[in-house]
Structures are given as structure tokens and as C-alpha cells.
Amino acid sequence: MVIHQFSTAVSRGLSLARFAQFHIQRLLFSLILGTAALLFVLYTPARAAQVQIQPISPQLGDTISVVVQTSSTQDVAPTVTSGQRTYPTFAIAPNRYRAFVPTTPLDPPGNLNIQVSGEPPQTFTLSLRNRDFPTQSIWLSGDSASLGTDYEFDRVDAFKRLVTPEKYWNGAFQRPNQGEITTIYGVRRYYNGEFAQDYFHRGVDYAGPTGDPIVAPAAGRIALIGRVEDGFELHGNTIGIDHGQGVLSIMLHLSRIDVKEGDFVQPGQRIGAVGATGAVTGAHLHWGLYVHGQCVDPVPWRNSGFE
């Protein structure tokens, strides 16, 4: 091919030097174009991850679900950050990850920024709505106010820090007891006439007679058993269930415990009975739901759940 081009060039009066110069320029031009194309592939940013946030208009106490769909070439799990805390993401499908961001009545309402890592990183601003929580006035005797042992606080704190990679629950959570709800989530309180600034009712109370059955609201592993005789003065007889991925249930004031640590329970399975142990004014079940150590409102988890 080159010999044919050379013969044609000579027939048109081009010198050998001119012909060589022409082909060298074409070769250099081709190399430059090829290098530019390679650099474009290497330095072009990947397509931004697709992010779904639910609910889009959260209120205090809601759990915020952040689902991130990454490109097929990304082999590193994304990170989700809000405020000063980074929340773990867990794979829920190929190249699809989810993180939970908890909110509580102690958070300031207003703009809430959520950052998702990636190329490029993305920031989403939600409007965290305020919410009116009822207030109660509680009067405690000196003995009641001093209930609680270091042993029970240490055990409960360690339980609330659990973040198991596996997801055990499936679908909406069940009601753990059929009794009447007497105290809802988030109630603020005055103790002996003084407002408890950093307090809110961390759960839902179900009134019922002693011995009324308590069931697991969702599948999970029994990760905490606490008994009055072992020092659970404030919480009373206690069961903690690890539902996986930082989602935990804690049941307080039980009269009996029908499971042991390490057991795996199914939704609706009986785990104990209503009682009046610990710091109580009457028989009831206290159910608290925690996400990454923060107590969230269980109602959205019961109404629709998070898959």
C-alpha cells in the first residue's frame, strides 16, 4: 500500500523527502488523537449514582432510608453522611445499597443535609419537619429517682451499639402486644416539676394485665437478656432483639422471659409476658425501636416498613 502511494506521489512530482514528511505528520497526528481519546476515557467522571430518599418530607422521629444505585464498574460501597456522623450502607441488590439515617425529638427541625459519596459526590437537603409532642408531669420519690445500676446501663448501651451486617426482618413490623397504647413515642416530661431537657419517651407503652403475651415484632436474634435479680433495677426484666443492620427492639418491665440470648425468633413468636418490674406505675410493656443507637418512632415501621 505504501509502495503504491509512493509511486503515485512520484508520478505527481512529489519528492521522496516530501512524501516521508507527509506520512510522518499523519502518523504523529494519529498518535495525538489516540492519546487524547485514551485520556478522555481515563479522566471522564463516572455517571453520578442514582439516589432514592424516603420519606422525602420527614418529621422528627422518622427513620430516613437512603438507597444508592451505583454503576456496574464501582466496586466500593458508597458512604452516607449526615451532620457529623457517617452511616453504614448495606448491599440490598447488585450495585444497590441502603443506609438508615435516624432522627429524634431532640434534633433541630429545618434543613437536614445528607451527603452520598461517589464521582461526583452528591448532597441532598431535606426539610425536617417539627412535630408537637405531648408533655407529662411525673413525680418520683427519692428511691425511684435513684434506680439503675452501672451493670444494666453498660449492658443496654452495648446492645444499642450493635450493627449486624445481615438483615433479618422482612416487611412491616408487628404489634408486640394487643393492649391499649397508653404512652406514645416522643412524649416530653416534667420530673418533680422540672422540665427534662434531654428526655423524651423512647418507645411505645402497651397497657395490659400481668402475664399478657409479648411477641417479637420482627425476625431477629435475641442479643440481650436482663433480669431484676441481676441488677436491672430501672428497666426491669428486659429482652433485646437484633433485627440486623443497626435496627434493634428492646422490651422492658416483663413479668417473665421465654427466650435466651442467641435464640433466633420469628415475627409473632411469643418471647415473654407483660409485667410491672423495674421503675413503673403499673403493669405494661415498653417497646423501644432503635436505629444506629437512636430511638426512632416505631409507627412508620409498623405501617409500611422498610424493605
C-alpha positions as CSV (number, residue, x, y, z in Angstrom):
1,M,0.0,0.0,0.0
2,V,2.8,2.4,0.9
3,I,4.7,1.5,-2.3
4,H,1.6,2.2,-4.3
5,Q,1.2,5.6,-2.6
6,F,4.9,6.4,-3.2
7,S,4.6,5.6,-6.9
8,T,1.5,7.8,-7.1
9,A,3.3,10.6,-5.3
10,V,6.4,10.4,-7.7
11,S,4.1,10.4,-10.7
12,R,2.6,13.7,-9.3
13,G,6.1,15.2,-8.9
14,L,6.5,14.8,-5.1
15,S,10.0,14.2,-3.9
16,L,10.9,11.3,-1.6
17,A,11.6,13.8,1.2
18,R,8.2,15.4,0.9
19,F,6.5,12.1,0.8
20,A,8.3,10.9,4.0
21,Q,7.5,14.2,5.8
22,F,3.8,13.9,4.8
23,H,3.5,10.4,6.3
24,I,5.4,11.2,9.5
25,Q,2.9,14.1,10.1
26,R,-0.1,11.8,9.5
27,L,1.4,9.3,11.9
28,L,2.0,11.9,14.6
29,F,-1.5,13.3,14.2
30,S,-3.0,9.8,14.6
31,L,-0.9,9.2,17.8
32,I,-2.1,12.5,19.2
33,L,-5.7,11.7,18.6
34,G,-5.3,8.2,20.1
35,T,-3.7,9.6,23.2
36,A,-6.4,12.3,23.6
37,A,-9.1,9.6,23.4
38,L,-7.4,7.5,26.0
39,L,-7.0,10.5,28.4
40,F,-10.7,11.3,27.9
41,V,-11.7,7.7,28.9
42,L,-9.4,7.8,31.9
43,Y,-10.4,11.2,33.2
44,T,-14.1,11.5,32.4
45,P,-16.0,11.2,35.7
46,A,-18.3,8.2,36.1
47,R,-22.0,8.8,35.9
48,A,-23.4,10.0,39.2
49,A,-25.1,7.4,41.4
50,Q,-28.9,7.3,41.5
51,V,-30.2,8.1,45.0
52,Q,-33.7,7.5,46.4
53,I,-34.6,9.0,49.8
54,Q,-37.7,8.1,51.8
55,P,-39.6,9.8,53.2
56,I,-39.0,13.0,51.2
57,S,-40.6,15.2,53.8
58,P,-39.6,13.6,57.2
59,Q,-40.7,14.7,60.6
60,L,-38.9,14.4,63.9
61,G,-38.6,10.8,64.9
62,D,-38.7,9.4,61.4
63,T,-36.2,6.9,60.0
64,I,-34.8,8.2,56.7
65,S,-34.0,5.5,54.1
66,V,-31.2,6.3,51.6
67,V,-31.0,3.9,48.7
68,V,-28.0,4.3,46.3
69,Q,-27.8,2.7,42.9
70,T,-24.1,2.7,41.7
71,S,-22.6,2.0,38.3
72,S,-21.6,-1.6,37.5
73,T,-17.9,-0.6,37.5
74,Q,-17.9,0.7,41.0
75,D,-16.7,-1.9,43.4
76,V,-16.6,0.2,46.6
77,A,-19.8,0.6,48.8
78,P,-20.9,4.3,49.0
79,T,-20.9,6.2,52.3
80,V,-23.8,8.3,53.6
81,T,-23.1,11.2,56.0
82,S,-25.4,13.5,57.8
83,G,-24.2,16.1,60.3
84,Q,-21.1,14.8,62.0
85,R,-21.9,11.1,61.5
86,T,-21.3,8.6,58.7
87,Y,-23.9,5.8,58.5
88,P,-23.0,2.3,57.1
89,T,-24.5,1.2,53.8
90,F,-25.6,-2.4,53.2
91,A,-26.0,-4.2,49.8
92,I,-29.6,-5.0,49.1
93,A,-29.2,-6.0,45.4
94,P,-26.3,-5.9,42.9
95,N,-24.8,-2.4,42.9
96,R,-27.7,-1.2,45.2
97,Y,-27.0,-0.1,48.7
98,R,-29.1,1.3,51.6
99,A,-28.3,3.4,54.7
100,F,-30.7,4.4,57.5
101,V,-30.4,7.9,59.0
102,P,-32.4,8.2,62.3
103,T,-34.0,11.3,63.7
104,T,-35.3,12.0,67.2
105,P,-37.4,14.7,69.0
106,L,-34.1,16.2,70.2
107,D,-32.9,17.1,66.7
108,P,-33.4,20.6,65.5
109,P,-36.1,20.9,62.8
110,G,-35.2,22.6,59.5
111,N,-32.7,21.8,56.8
112,L,-31.1,18.4,57.0
113,N,-28.2,17.7,54.7
114,I,-27.4,14.1,53.5
115,Q,-24.1,13.5,51.6
116,V,-23.6,10.5,49.4
117,S,-20.1,9.6,48.3
118,G,-19.3,9.0,44.6
119,E,-17.9,10.6,41.5
120,P,-19.1,13.2,41.8
121,P,-20.3,13.3,45.5
122,Q,-23.9,14.4,45.9
123,T,-25.6,16.4,48.7
124,F,-29.4,16.4,49.3
125,T,-31.2,18.9,51.5
126,L,-34.4,17.7,53.2
127,S,-36.8,19.8,55.3
128,L,-37.0,18.0,58.6
129,R,-40.5,19.0,59.9
130,N,-41.2,19.9,63.5
131,R,-43.7,17.9,65.5
132,D,-45.8,18.6,68.6
133,F,-45.1,16.0,71.3
134,P,-47.4,15.8,74.4
135,T,-46.0,16.6,77.8
136,Q,-46.5,14.7,81.1
137,S,-45.7,15.6,84.7
138,I,-44.2,12.8,86.7
139,W,-43.5,12.9,90.4
140,L,-40.8,10.5,91.7
141,S,-39.8,9.6,95.2
142,G,-36.2,9.8,96.1
143,D,-35.9,6.0,95.9
144,S,-37.4,5.8,92.4
145,A,-35.2,8.6,91.1
146,S,-32.1,6.7,92.1
147,L,-33.0,3.4,90.4
148,G,-30.5,1.9,88.0
149,T,-27.1,0.1,88.1
150,D,-23.9,0.5,86.1
151,Y,-24.3,-3.1,85.1
152,E,-27.7,-2.6,83.4
153,F,-26.7,0.7,81.8
154,D,-23.5,-0.9,80.4
155,R,-25.4,-3.9,79.0
156,V,-28.1,-1.8,77.4
157,D,-25.6,0.7,76.0
158,A,-23.6,-2.2,74.4
159,F,-26.8,-3.6,73.0
160,K,-27.7,-0.3,71.3
161,R,-24.4,-0.1,69.6
162,L,-24.9,-3.4,67.7
163,V,-24.7,-3.2,63.9
164,T,-25.1,-6.6,62.4
165,P,-24.5,-6.8,58.6
166,E,-27.3,-9.3,58.0
167,K,-30.9,-8.1,57.5
168,Y,-33.3,-10.4,59.5
169,W,-36.6,-8.6,59.3
170,N,-38.9,-8.8,56.3
171,G,-41.8,-6.4,55.7
172,A,-43.7,-4.3,58.2
173,F,-43.2,-4.9,61.9
174,Q,-46.0,-6.4,64.0
175,R,-47.6,-5.1,67.1
176,P,-45.8,-6.7,70.1
177,N,-48.8,-6.7,72.4
178,Q,-52.6,-6.2,71.9
179,G,-53.0,-3.9,74.9
180,E,-54.1,-0.3,74.7
181,I,-51.4,2.2,73.9
182,T,-51.1,4.4,77.0
183,T,-48.0,6.4,76.2
184,I,-46.9,7.2,72.6
185,Y,-43.4,7.8,71.3
186,G,-41.7,11.1,71.9
187,V,-43.7,12.4,75.0
188,R,-41.7,15.1,76.8
189,R,-41.8,15.1,80.7
190,Y,-41.5,17.2,83.7
191,Y,-39.9,15.3,86.6
192,N,-40.8,16.7,90.1
193,G,-41.8,20.0,88.4
194,E,-38.7,20.4,86.3
195,F,-38.6,20.0,82.5
196,A,-36.3,17.2,81.4
197,Q,-34.5,19.0,78.6
198,D,-32.8,15.9,77.1
199,Y,-35.6,13.5,77.8
200,F,-38.3,12.0,75.5
201,H,-40.3,8.8,75.9
202,R,-38.2,6.3,74.0
203,G,-40.8,3.9,72.8
204,V,-44.5,3.0,73.0
205,D,-46.2,1.7,76.1
206,Y,-48.9,-1.0,75.9
207,A,-51.1,-1.5,79.0
208,G,-52.1,-5.0,79.8
209,P,-52.5,-7.4,82.7
210,T,-49.5,-9.1,84.1
211,G,-48.9,-12.3,82.1
212,D,-50.3,-11.0,78.8
213,P,-48.2,-12.4,75.9
214,I,-45.5,-10.3,74.2
215,V,-44.4,-11.4,70.7
216,A,-41.4,-10.5,68.5
217,P,-42.4,-7.6,66.2
218,A,-40.0,-8.9,63.5
219,A,-37.5,-11.7,63.0
220,G,-34.2,-11.3,64.8
221,R,-31.6,-12.7,67.2
222,I,-32.0,-12.4,71.0
223,A,-29.0,-10.3,71.8
224,L,-29.8,-9.1,75.4
225,I,-31.5,-10.7,78.4
226,G,-31.6,-8.6,81.6
227,R,-33.2,-9.7,84.9
228,V,-34.1,-7.8,88.0
229,E,-32.1,-10.2,90.2
230,D,-29.0,-9.4,88.1
231,G,-29.2,-5.7,88.6
232,F,-31.8,-4.4,86.0
233,E,-33.5,-2.2,88.6
234,L,-34.7,0.5,86.2
235,H,-35.6,-1.4,83.1
236,G,-36.9,-4.5,84.9
237,N,-36.8,-7.8,83.1
238,T,-35.6,-7.0,79.6
239,I,-35.4,-8.6,76.2
240,G,-33.3,-7.0,73.3
241,I,-33.8,-8.2,69.7
242,D,-31.2,-7.6,67.0
243,H,-33.1,-7.3,63.7
244,G,-29.9,-6.6,61.8
245,Q,-28.2,-3.6,60.1
246,G,-28.4,-1.5,63.2
247,V,-32.2,-2.0,63.8
248,L,-33.0,-3.1,67.4
249,S,-36.0,-3.7,69.6
250,I,-36.0,-3.6,73.4
251,M,-38.8,-4.8,75.6
252,L,-39.0,-3.6,79.2
253,H,-40.8,-4.4,82.5
254,L,-41.6,-8.0,81.7
255,S,-43.0,-10.5,84.2
256,R,-41.4,-13.4,82.5
257,I,-38.9,-14.2,79.8
258,D,-39.4,-17.1,77.5
259,V,-36.2,-16.9,75.4
260,K,-32.5,-16.9,75.9
261,E,-29.6,-15.0,74.4
262,G,-28.6,-16.4,71.0
263,D,-32.1,-17.6,70.1
264,F,-33.4,-16.7,66.7
265,V,-37.1,-15.6,66.8
266,Q,-39.7,-15.2,64.1
267,P,-42.3,-12.4,63.9
268,G,-45.3,-13.1,66.1
269,Q,-43.4,-15.6,68.2
270,R,-44.0,-15.4,71.9
271,I,-41.0,-14.2,73.8
272,G,-42.3,-13.2,77.2
273,A,-45.2,-11.6,79.2
274,V,-46.3,-8.2,80.4
275,G,-45.2,-7.2,83.9
276,A,-44.5,-4.4,86.3
277,T,-40.8,-4.9,87.0
278,G,-38.4,-2.0,87.2
279,A,-39.4,1.6,87.5
280,V,-43.2,1.5,86.7
281,T,-46.5,2.8,88.0
282,G,-48.4,-0.3,86.7
283,A,-48.2,-3.4,84.5
284,H,-47.3,-2.6,80.9
285,L,-44.9,-3.3,78.0
286,H,-42.5,-0.7,76.9
287,W,-41.3,-1.3,73.3
288,G,-38.4,0.8,72.1
289,L,-37.1,0.7,68.5
290,Y,-33.5,1.9,67.9
291,V,-31.7,2.6,64.6
292,H,-27.9,3.1,65.0
293,G,-28.3,3.8,68.7
294,Q,-31.1,6.4,68.3
295,C,-34.6,5.7,69.4
296,V,-37.0,6.3,66.4
297,D,-40.8,6.3,66.1
298,P,-41.9,2.6,65.6
299,V,-45.1,3.7,63.8
300,P,-43.7,4.0,60.3
301,W,-42.0,0.6,60.7
302,R,-45.4,-0.9,61.6
303,N,-47.4,0.9,58.9
304,S,-45.3,0.2,55.9
305,G,-41.8,-0.9,57.0
306,F,-38.5,-0.7,55.1
307,E,-37.5,-3.5,52.8
